[in-house]
Amino acid sequence: MQERNNLYPIFLKAQRLHILIVGGGSVAEEKLHFLLKSSPDAKVTLVAPMFRENTLNLAKQFNVEVVEDYYNRTYLNGKHLVIATTNQPDINIEVYNDCRAQNILVNVADNPPYCDFYMGGIVTKGNVKIAISTNGKSPTTAKRLRQFFEDVIPEHIDDLVKNLNEYRKTIKGDFEEKVQTLNEFTKGLINKKEAHHD
């Protein structure tokens, strides 16, 4: 039987959550960069005994709280989501176990068995956002797919979304009738794109 991806994608309102990143090295910087690129208003705390200069510069730019200290479980207080990025597997697993004990979602970077969630490839065009997952198997493939979708999705997609939102407000009828009307109205979008390529 073919393996399938059973992950359930969700879009988090990161400004309403408090996210902890444990670590201050290049992996912490990468995770922080992609998190803030997608959600610049995210509420983030970094904890590590030392930080790369680039990580500190990025943290300053986005008002990220930086705590120069070794990890201990008290840093989990009030956190909703945790990402462990240290180069010490025993510390990362300690973070994982502490989070699991408190029902806090946790991601141990580059260690799928110790992840409640993955940080996939993300494409953003205005209000349109697409998340890409390879089930933790190949971040490089997710990156390539992200680049592909960034090229393929037209820049004016956001105008379309805004116009459809305004149109939706004018439609009469119950929920099912509105859905049917919008389905009819938008079904030509993909066909037109295909016809354009012929």
Backbone as CSV, one residue per row, in Angstrom:
resi,resn,N_x,N_y,N_z,CA_x,CA_y,CA_z,C_x,C_y,C_z
1,MET,0.841,-1.197,0.000,0.000,0.000,0.000,0.886,1.261,0.000
2,GLN,0.477,2.254,-0.772,1.258,3.477,-0.875,1.178,4.287,0.422
3,GLU,2.339,4.763,0.866,2.392,5.594,2.073,1.720,6.932,1.785
4,ARG,1.010,7.475,2.786,0.383,8.785,2.571,0.684,9.712,3.739
5,ASN,0.498,10.987,3.491,0.744,12.015,4.495,-0.551,12.228,5.287
6,ASN,-0.539,11.868,6.566,-1.731,12.004,7.416,-1.706,13.258,8.281
7,LEU,-0.766,14.146,8.031,-0.693,15.382,8.816,-1.897,16.263,8.503
8,TYR,-2.369,16.989,9.509,-3.489,17.902,9.311,-2.961,19.334,9.307
9,PRO,-3.036,20.037,8.167,-2.506,21.400,8.118,-3.435,22.401,8.788
10,ILE,-2.864,23.304,9.562,-3.635,24.395,10.160,-2.848,25.688,9.978
11,PHE,-3.558,26.821,10.013,-2.903,28.114,9.918,-3.077,28.823,11.257
12,LEU,-1.977,28.999,11.964,-1.995,29.557,13.312,-1.941,31.080,13.290
13,LYS,-2.694,31.701,14.194,-2.586,33.148,14.409,-1.445,33.343,15.413
14,ALA,-0.230,33.428,14.870,0.978,33.380,15.710,1.084,34.540,16.684
15,GLN,0.411,35.664,16.393,0.479,36.805,17.312,-0.316,36.542,18.593
16,ARG,-1.203,35.533,18.565,-1.987,35.187,19.761,-1.331,34.094,20.589
17,LEU,-0.258,33.517,20.069,0.431,32.429,20.754,1.783,32.931,21.260
18,HIS,2.346,32.222,22.215,3.701,32.547,22.671,4.582,31.361,22.307
19,ILE,5.537,31.618,21.430,6.392,30.572,20.882,7.782,30.669,21.493
20,LEU,8.314,29.515,21.900,9.665,29.450,22.467,10.574,28.710,21.499
21,ILE,11.725,29.304,21.216,12.766,28.612,20.456,13.947,28.402,21.391
22,VAL,14.333,27.150,21.583,15.459,26.805,22.450,16.680,26.597,21.565
23,GLY,17.662,27.472,21.725,18.872,27.403,20.914,19.163,28.760,20.309
24,GLY,20.430,28.996,19.988,20.812,30.290,19.439,21.723,30.187,18.242
25,GLY,21.839,28.978,17.678,22.736,28.758,16.549,22.066,28.960,15.202
26,SER,22.663,28.375,14.178,22.178,28.592,12.808,20.804,27.969,12.584
27,VAL,20.506,26.852,13.236,19.187,26.222,13.067,18.114,27.099,13.722
28,ALA,18.412,27.643,14.891,17.479,28.566,15.552,17.219,29.772,14.672
29,GLU,18.286,30.295,14.078,18.144,31.449,13.186,17.260,31.117,11.988
30,GLU,17.477,29.939,11.397,16.678,29.513,10.237,15.197,29.391,10.613
31,LYS,14.921,28.739,11.740,13.519,28.566,12.177,12.890,29.922,12.478
32,LEU,13.630,30.800,13.151,13.127,32.129,13.470,12.868,32.929,12.193
33,HIS,13.793,32.852,11.258,13.656,33.573,9.989,12.371,33.174,9.262
34,PHE,12.143,31.862,9.108,10.967,31.412,8.362,9.674,31.678,9.119
35,LEU,9.738,31.597,10.451,8.561,31.911,11.256,8.180,33.386,11.090
36,LEU,9.175,34.271,11.192,8.910,35.709,11.102,8.614,36.156,9.673
37,LYS,9.165,35.457,8.696,8.861,35.766,7.295,7.372,35.543,7.043
38,SER,6.836,34.485,7.633,5.422,34.177,7.444,4.527,34.957,8.405
39,SER,4.998,35.135,9.635,4.204,35.799,10.675,5.064,36.828,11.411
40,PRO,5.275,37.999,10.787,6.169,38.996,11.396,5.696,39.517,12.746
41,ASP,4.412,39.300,13.063,3.884,39.759,14.350,3.859,38.641,15.405
42,ALA,4.541,37.523,15.113,4.571,36.401,16.058,5.233,36.819,17.373
43,LYS,4.726,36.265,18.456,5.295,36.531,19.786,6.282,35.398,20.098
44,VAL,7.583,35.725,20.092,8.618,34.693,20.196,9.617,35.024,21.292
45,THR,10.042,33.978,21.999,11.147,34.087,22.962,12.230,33.099,22.540
46,LEU,13.479,33.559,22.559,14.644,32.700,22.298,15.382,32.477,23.607
47,VAL,15.758,31.235,23.882,16.542,30.929,25.080,17.763,30.110,24.672
48,ALA,18.932,30.595,25.044,20.186,29.876,24.781,21.297,30.528,25.591
49,PRO,22.361,29.784,25.898,23.488,30.389,26.625,24.286,31.347,25.750
50,MET,24.212,31.169,24.412,24.856,32.121,23.506,24.135,32.124,22.161
51,PHE,24.299,33.241,21.436,23.582,33.430,20.177,24.532,33.882,19.079
52,ARG,24.228,33.455,17.857,24.949,33.988,16.695,24.550,35.451,16.520
53,GLU,25.465,36.228,15.987,25.199,37.656,15.805,23.995,37.882,14.882
54,ASN,23.915,37.091,13.801,22.790,37.225,12.861,21.447,36.927,13.534
55,THR,21.457,35.953,14.437,20.228,35.602,15.164,19.787,36.769,16.028
56,LEU,20.755,37.389,16.724,20.446,38.541,17.574,19.930,39.723,16.750
57,ASN,20.537,39.953,15.591,20.096,41.047,14.721,18.655,40.830,14.240
58,LEU,18.352,39.599,13.863,16.996,39.258,13.421,16.006,39.433,14.570
59,ALA,16.386,38.981,15.754,15.519,39.103,16.936,15.218,40.566,17.243
60,LYS,16.241,41.421,17.143,16.057,42.860,17.404,15.089,43.487,16.414
61,GLN,15.239,43.112,15.159,14.397,43.644,14.087,12.915,43.398,14.344
62,PHE,12.591,42.244,14.943,11.193,41.836,15.093,10.723,41.797,16.543
63,ASN,11.443,42.461,17.421,11.009,42.565,18.815,10.858,41.205,19.503
64,VAL,11.779,40.294,19.183,11.795,38.966,19.795,12.524,39.065,21.134
65,GLU,11.952,38.445,22.153,12.604,38.433,23.476,13.778,37.455,23.447
66,VAL,14.936,37.901,23.888,16.146,37.067,23.904,16.581,36.863,25.350
67,VAL,16.698,35.595,25.755,17.113,35.263,27.121,18.403,34.458,27.043
68,GLU,19.474,35.034,27.590,20.770,34.354,27.575,20.867,33.473,28.811
69,ASP,20.545,32.195,28.640,20.519,31.265,29.766,20.453,29.845,29.217
70,TYR,20.795,28.880,30.067,20.612,27.479,29.708,19.129,27.142,29.850
71,TYR,18.678,26.190,29.036,17.267,25.787,29.097,16.940,25.155,30.449
72,ASN,15.793,25.517,30.993,15.168,24.729,32.056,13.660,24.823,31.868
73,ARG,12.932,23.896,32.455,11.497,23.757,32.144,10.650,24.966,32.537
74,THR,11.178,25.853,33.386,10.392,27.039,33.743,10.161,27.946,32.534
75,TYR,11.027,27.825,31.517,10.842,28.639,30.308,9.628,28.207,29.490
76,LEU,9.033,27.077,29.849,7.823,26.617,29.151,6.561,27.305,29.666
77,ASN,6.664,27.966,30.829,5.480,28.607,31.404,4.865,29.608,30.431
78,GLY,3.592,29.432,30.161,2.862,30.344,29.282,3.136,30.160,27.796
79,LYS,3.910,29.134,27.426,4.213,28.906,26.013,3.193,27.943,25.402
80,HIS,2.894,28.169,24.124,1.932,27.336,23.410,2.605,26.387,22.420
81,LEU,3.778,26.790,21.975,4.482,26.068,20.909,5.971,26.194,21.178
82,VAL,6.725,25.089,21.018,8.162,25.122,21.311,8.927,24.467,20.161
83,ILE,10.056,25.085,19.823,10.945,24.532,18.798,12.324,24.373,19.428
84,ALA,12.836,23.143,19.476,14.157,22.870,20.056,15.170,22.740,18.929
85,THR,16.241,23.538,18.990,17.197,23.598,17.874,18.652,23.450,18.318
86,THR,18.889,23.000,19.538,20.275,22.957,20.011,21.056,21.856,19.296
87,ASN,22.382,21.911,19.393,23.217,20.858,18.791,23.507,19.749,19.799
88,GLN,22.744,19.731,20.900,22.892,18.703,21.931,21.618,17.864,22.005
89,PRO,21.655,16.654,21.433,20.447,15.819,21.383,19.787,15.589,22.742
90,ASP,20.585,15.449,23.807,19.995,15.206,25.129,19.163,16.399,25.608
91,ILE,19.612,17.627,25.287,18.845,18.828,25.654,17.548,18.875,24.852
92,ASN,17.656,18.600,23.555,16.461,18.616,22.703,15.423,17.604,23.172
93,ILE,15.879,16.428,23.568,14.945,15.390,24.034,14.367,15.770,25.400
94,GLU,15.156,16.434,26.223,14.641,16.954,27.501,13.518,17.968,27.240
95,VAL,13.744,18.870,26.285,12.714,19.846,25.903,11.462,19.105,25.429
96,TYR,11.658,18.121,24.577,10.533,17.333,24.057,9.736,16.698,25.196
97,ASN,10.433,16.021,26.105,9.747,15.337,27.214,9.017,16.323,28.128
98,ASP,9.651,17.468,28.405,9.018,18.490,29.246,7.751,19.029,28.580
99,CYS,7.827,19.246,27.276,6.656,19.752,26.536,5.529,18.728,26.528
100,ARG,5.869,17.480,26.267,4.839,16.417,26.230,4.151,16.302,27.586
101,ALA,4.915,16.450,28.674,4.345,16.358,30.027,3.355,17.488,30.294
102,GLN,3.522,18.621,29.592,2.641,19.784,29.807,1.673,20.020,28.652
103,ASN,1.592,19.052,27.719,0.700,19.174,26.555,0.992,20.412,25.711
104,ILE,2.274,20.727,25.553,2.701,21.831,24.699,3.225,21.223,23.399
105,LEU,2.756,21.737,22.272,3.231,21.226,20.991,4.707,21.552,20.814
106,VAL,5.469,20.560,20.318,6.919,20.722,20.228,7.454,20.170,18.905
107,ASN,8.500,20.841,18.419,9.220,20.400,17.232,10.695,20.356,17.583
108,VAL,11.300,19.177,17.475,12.749,19.062,17.640,13.325,19.060,16.230
109,ALA,14.051,20.105,15.896,14.527,20.309,14.528,15.295,19.104,14.008
110,ASP,14.959,18.706,12.792,15.644,17.607,12.096,15.571,16.277,12.842
111,ASN,14.496,16.085,13.603,14.327,14.828,14.341,12.841,14.449,14.356
112,PRO,12.310,13.958,13.219,10.862,13.715,13.080,10.182,12.924,14.206
113,PRO,10.812,11.904,14.782,10.103,11.191,15.864,9.792,12.080,17.074
114,TYR,10.529,13.187,17.219,10.329,14.105,18.336,9.626,15.393,17.898
115,CYS,8.714,15.255,16.953,7.975,16.416,16.449,6.473,16.178,16.509
116,ASP,5.744,17.128,17.114,4.283,17.119,17.045,3.813,17.824,15.783
117,PHE,4.691,18.618,15.190,4.367,19.364,13.976,5.655,19.607,13.206
118,TYR,5.505,19.859,11.913,6.633,20.237,11.071,6.412,21.654,10.572
119,MET,7.502,22.325,10.273,7.426,23.661,9.675,7.705,23.491,8.188
120,GLY,6.642,23.487,7.384,6.768,23.177,5.964,7.174,24.373,5.135
121,GLY,7.253,24.150,3.828,7.490,25.233,2.889,6.239,26.086,2.789
122,ILE,6.406,27.407,2.678,5.254,28.311,2.672,5.359,29.286,1.511
123,VAL,4.250,29.422,0.790,4.148,30.405,-0.290,3.096,31.424,0.127
124,THR,3.427,32.716,0.072,2.481,33.772,0.438,2.362,34.782,-0.689
125,LYS,1.123,35.018,-1.103,0.829,36.077,-2.080,-0.356,36.858,-1.523
126,GLY,-0.086,37.926,-0.778,-1.159,38.701,-0.152,-1.925,37.856,0.844
127,ASN,-3.230,37.708,0.622,-4.077,36.905,1.517,-3.997,35.409,1.247
128,VAL,-3.365,35.029,0.158,-3.274,33.618,-0.206,-1.987,33.038,0.370
129,LYS,-2.131,31.926,1.081,-0.968,31.259,1.663,-1.116,29.764,1.430
130,ILE,-0.047,29.141,0.956,-0.037,27.697,0.707,1.089,27.096,1.541
131,ALA,0.758,26.060,2.303,1.772,25.353,3.083,2.048,24.010,2.417
132,ILE,3.317,23.624,2.384,3.732,22.399,1.700,4.411,21.476,2.700
133,SER,3.983,20.225,2.699,4.584,19.240,3.592,5.017,18.007,2.806
134,THR,6.182,17.471,3.162,6.623,16.188,2.616,6.629,15.132,3.726
135,ASN,5.807,15.367,4.762,5.691,14.425,5.879,7.023,14.273,6.626
136,GLY,7.815,15.343,6.615,9.103,15.303,7.311,10.178,14.528,6.575
137,LYS,9.893,14.078,5.366,10.833,13.217,4.639,11.885,14.011,3.853
138,SER,11.481,15.155,3.271,12.416,15.858,2.393,12.175,17.358,2.372
139,PRO,12.783,18.099,3.314,12.655,19.564,3.306,13.105,20.191,1.982
140,THR,14.077,19.563,1.305,14.558,20.097,0.026,13.455,20.063,-1.026
141,THR,12.670,18.988,-1.046,11.550,18.895,-1.990,10.518,19.977,-1.679
142,ALA,10.234,20.187,-0.400,9.284,21.243,-0.003,9.791,22.599,-0.471
143,LYS,11.093,22.823,-0.354,11.695,24.088,-0.793,11.522,24.276,-2.297
144,ARG,11.785,23.214,-3.077,11.645,23.294,-4.530,10.190,23.524,-4.931
145,LEU,9.265,22.859,-4.259,7.842,23.065,-4.544,7.430,24.491,-4.206
146,ARG,7.950,25.009,-3.111,7.662,26.403,-2.741,8.110,27.344,-3.856
147,GLN,9.324,27.140,-4.358,9.834,27.986,-5.434,8.963,27.868,-6.690
148,PHE,8.526,26.654,-6.977,7.664,26.423,-8.142,6.351,27.195,-8.007
149,PHE,5.697,27.068,-6.851,4.412,27.751,-6.647,4.565,29.273,-6.612
150,GLU,5.676,29.747,-6.082,5.919,31.195,-6.081,5.966,31.731,-7.510
151,ASP,6.529,30.932,-8.423,6.602,31.338,-9.833,5.261,31.206,-10.545
152,VAL,4.513,30.151,-10.235,3.295,29.823,-10.976,2.082,30.655,-10.547
153,ILE,1.964,30.930,-9.260,0.786,31.667,-8.773,0.928,33.137,-9.165
154,PRO,-0.060,33.682,-9.873,0.065,35.066,-10.341,0.048,36.071,-9.191
155,GLU,0.750,37.162,-9.385,0.827,38.213,-8.367,-0.557,38.809,-8.072
156,HIS,-1.430,38.850,-9.083,-2.746,39.480,-8.905,-3.772,38.562,-8.220
157,ILE,-3.336,37.405,-7.741,-4.256,36.482,-7.055,-4.926,37.163,-5.854
158,ASP,-4.196,38.072,-5.195,-4.748,38.752,-4.022,-5.916,39.654,-4.405
159,ASP,-5.823,40.307,-5.567,-6.942,41.138,-6.048,-8.179,40.276,-6.265
160,LEU,-7.964,39.101,-6.833,-9.072,38.172,-7.075,-9.741,37.777,-5.758
161,VAL,-8.930,37.451,-4.761,-9.463,37.044,-3.452,-10.284,38.171,-2.830
162,LYS,-9.747,39.387,-2.879,-10.465,40.537,-2.295,-11.785,40.795,-3.033
163,ASN,-11.752,40.716,-4.374,-12.967,40.933,-5.163,-14.018,39.863,-4.881
164,LEU,-13.575,38.613,-4.761,-14.512,37.522,-4.456,-15.117,37.689,-3.065
165,ASN,-14.327,38.199,-2.134,-14.835,38.446,-0.788,-15.948,39.500,-0.821
166,GLU,-15.741,40.555,-1.604,-16.778,41.591,-1.751,-18.021,41.017,-2.442
167,TYR,-17.799,40.224,-3.482,-18.907,39.609,-4.217,-19.708,38.679,-3.303
168,ARG,-18.999,37.920,-2.466,-19.639,36.978,-1.545,-20.637,37.691,-0.626
169,LYS,-20.290,38.914,-0.215,-21.160,39.677,0.690,-22.481,40.070,0.027
170,THR,-22.497,40.119,-1.313,-23.706,40.558,-2.030,-24.635,39.401,-2.387
171,ILE,-24.150,38.161,-2.233,-24.955,36.999,-2.649,-26.069,36.746,-1.641
172,LYS,-27.263,36.507,-2.164,-28.424,36.205,-1.311,-28.544,34.691,-1.145
173,GLY,-29.317,34.286,-0.132,-29.593,32.859,0.066,-28.875,32.303,1.265
174,ASP,-29.106,30.993,1.512,-28.472,30.345,2.665,-27.036,29.933,2.304
175,PHE,-26.376,29.317,3.251,-24.959,28.966,3.092,-24.728,28.110,1.853
176,GLU,-25.554,27.072,1.675,-25.373,26.159,0.542,-25.544,26.872,-0.794
177,GLU,-26.519,27.770,-0.861,-26.746,28.519,-2.109,-25.565,29.436,-2.411
178,LYS,-25.020,30.057,-1.362,-23.859,30.932,-1.553,-22.650,30.135,-2.047
179,VAL,-22.438,28.961,-1.456,-21.319,28.109,-1.872,-21.493,27.700,-3.331
180,GLN,-22.707,27.307,-3.692,-22.975,26.885,-5.071,-22.719,28.040,-6.049
181,THR,-23.181,29.239,-5.701,-22.975,30.408,-6.562,-21.489,30.697,-6.742
182,LEU,-20.745,30.674,-5.630,-19.303,30.941,-5.714,-18.573,29.849,-6.487
183,ASN,-19.001,28.595,-6.312,-18.392,27.495,-7.070,-18.588,27.697,-8.570
184,GLU,-19.807,28.078,-8.955,-20.098,28.332,-10.373,-19.258,29.492,-10.896
185,PHE,-19.184,30.536,-10.087,-18.485,31.752,-10.490,-16.983,31.520,-10.673
186,THR,-16.398,30.649,-9.841,-14.943,30.471,-9.852,-14.468,29.242,-10.628
187,LYS,-15.377,28.384,-11.093,-14.903,27.140,-11.706,-14.120,27.369,-12.990
188,GLY,-14.334,28.487,-13.658,-13.601,28.784,-14.880,-12.178,29.253,-14.652
189,LEU,-11.819,29.577,-13.429,-10.482,30.126,-13.171,-9.369,29.171,-13.590
190,ILE,-9.503,27.904,-13.209,-8.460,26.925,-13.529,-8.508,26.589,-15.019
191,ASN,-9.712,26.439,-15.567,-9.833,26.134,-16.998,-9.189,27.224,-17.849
192,LYS,-9.405,28.485,-17.467,-8.834,29.602,-18.217,-7.310,29.543,-18.177
193,LYS,-6.768,29.185,-17.011,-5.318,29.093,-16.851,-4.772,28.013,-17.775
194,GLU,-5.473,26.834,-17.805,-5.034,25.735,-18.664,-5.118,26.141,-20.129
195,ALA,-6.219,26.805,-20.515,-6.396,27.219,-21.891,-5.310,28.206,-22.310
196,HIS,-4.901,29.040,-21.360,-3.859,30.034,-21.626,-2.525,29.371,-21.994
197,HIS,-2.267,28.180,-21.406,-0.996,27.493,-21.643,-0.997,26.700,-22.938
198,ASP,-2.167,26.435,-23.519,-2.236,25.620,-24.756,-1.601,26.321,-25.947
